[in-house]
Amino acid sequence: MKFSNSKRAINYLALLLVLFLSLNLNISCDTTEQQSKVKILLEAEDASCTEAWLNLKIESIALPIEITLFQGDSLLFTTNINSSDTTLFVENLLPNQNYSFYSTMSPFSHSVLKSNVASVTTMDTTSHNFSWETFEFGEQSNSHFKDVAIINENDIWAVGEIHTAETDQFDSNGVWVKPYNAVHWDGVKWELKRIMFYSDPDKPEYGKDSSPCESAFVFNESEFAITSNVQTIIFDKAGNERIIKMGFPWKDRFTISSIWGTTSQDFYVVGNGGNIAHYNGSTWTKIESGTELDLKDITNTEKANYASGYSIFTGESILLKINGYSSSSVWQDNSEEAIEQFGEEIHSVEGFNKILFIGSNKGIIECFVEQNMQSKLLYKTRSHIAKIFGSSVNNVFTAGYQSNINHFNGKTTQNIYSDFSTTNTFYSGHSSENMVAGVGTKVVNAVFHKAIITIGRKI
């Protein structure tokens, strides 16, 4: 009897063991099958001198899920992701270095899934060392440059209004001699120029005159643009000129203060009264901004265009994001938090890929547009920034009052040119890979200003 009961107990235990093993085998098979469907791909998206962006794509995993990112063998951070296509941001890297990253996650019990290794090489910094030369134009009245365009080292245009001894009077034929509105550098010498716009854009038969120029923009080495009031002239490499008038009724037109675009067939302009418009090569389209503040600058990042504006009378300022034919306010706030992030006045913007650089009364600010405009102050300036500009994310400049030019080389910022002993003021600037120019005015006396351009060449 005891033997029979013991045998029955053994058989019962054996049955439980078989069931347990069968259940675990099925779970293991299911888990293995699930794991085989999971795909994790980590790719390098972009890199500056000190930051990197990685793209993590996952398939066949329920979201949200916790992931861990490693740099080499070092754990960088752990975070929850809610998308199967996510950008991961890494900062505090060193310039000109190779880095390897991989990601892990644990979607199943007692198993860790690992991505491939993604390699990133950060950009090198650029030099702060320049040699400088300043040129002055104008012999009377209020001469000044508003903007400058460096096409290459032997093709530079500065635009504005230049009065000389021959201008602002009648010539021997009784014709009024108008000021010049540009100068051109051909690699050897500067030449005074009169860029001719229609006297009345709607009536070309009335002829042309050399009205003061407001802005300049280089699309590429084959095309650049110069504006005056509501008109834009496109210049090409062959020396051809094409005038584009703003295709709105007079009441809807506005003075253009800044241009950004990819070609002369696809560009945006901003100007006074909060105006934004887009030109597609044949048609102009107005874009509502929601503000009446004068817009001073426009630029582009990987995802959108950004425009900035401010009023010197009220101290108001705005930063707009432009997507296609709509815009939204990113910042228009005088709260302590907003002022701490951007300053009280945003004067100018410049964008590259995933970074928006802002020139404000606070200084030079770097914003990471894909990280909810996370920002950091790169440099606190001693004077007003009129324009921020650059040729790449590691070659960014500001130009401003007291002839100040600052340079961010991807890691550090330095004041590379200033003349506090003079009354020179830079209103704008432009740069190429190895050259920078600041333009503005020099006050000689209360009624006599000269137009100035300061050229810096990397050494």
Buried (B, 14 or more C-beta within 10 A) or exposed (E): EEEEEEEEEEEEEEEEEEEEEEEEEEEEEEBEEBEEEBEBBBBBBBBBBBBBBBBBBBEEBEEEBEBBBBBEEEEBEEEEBEEBEBBBBBEEBEBEBEBEBBBBBEBBEEEEBEBEEBEBEBBEBBEBEBEBEBBBBBBBBBBBBBBBBBBEBEBBBBBBBBBBEEBEEEEEEEEEBBBBBBBBBEEEEBEBBBBBBBEEBEEEEEEBBBBBBBBBBBBEEEBBBBBBBBBBBBBEEEEEEEBBBBBBEEEEBBBBBBBBBEEBEEBBBBBBEBBBBBBEEEEBBBBEBEBBBBBBBBBBBBBBBBBBBBEEEEEBBBBBBBEEEEBEEBBBBEEEEBBEBBBBBBBBBBBBBBBBBBBBBBBBBBBBBBBEBEBEBBBEBBBBBBBBBBBBBBBBBBBBBBBBBBBBBBBEBEBBBBBEEEBBBBBBBBBBEBBBBBBBBBBBEEEBBBBBBBBBEBE
